[in-house]
Amino acid sequence: MIHSGHNSFSKDQPVPGIIRDTEAIINIHPQLPPALIFSTRDDRTAPTQKAEQIAKAFREAHVPVQLEIYERGGHMAFNFPSPKAADWPQRFRQWIQQFNFQSNR
């Protein structure tokens, strides 16, 4: 779960499985589905360090996670209609196949 904006949790009182910063609270727990996280090293809005921290929390919760880091593309690298990281849909399809999910597309 990602919650943006104000939160009532104190940074001085850590809760296991919860990542805090000024922008979001992310509750990582074992019941979550597998995750594929994309990031770019030149993203100044959502730094790669945050993606690495989230991926680590997934691993610690024993939830399958894959982190794909692109060197360039910035914060909008994965947006349509013309993503700078144009191969991400193919990477997603390859990743999802391991879970035997069915798609009509």
C-alpha positions, 0 to 999 in steps of 0.5 A: 500500500502506498499512501501519499501526503500526511501520515500519523506515524512517527519516524521515531517509532519504526514499524517492521515492514514499513518504509517511511519518508516525507512522501509516502508510507509503504507497507510491505508484507508477505501477502503482497503479490510479486513485484517488478520495480522499474527505476532510472538512475537519473530520476530526481523525483523518485531516486533509485535508492528508494527503489532499492530500499523498496525491493529490499523490503520485499525480499525481507518479507519473502515476496518475489521482487525484481528491480530493473534499473535503467541508466537514463530516462528520468522520472517519465521514462516509462510513460506512454505514448513514447517511453524513453525506456521503450523496452519496459513492456517486453521486460514486463511480459518476460517477468510475468510469464514466470508466474503463469498469469494469463492475458488476452493481449 
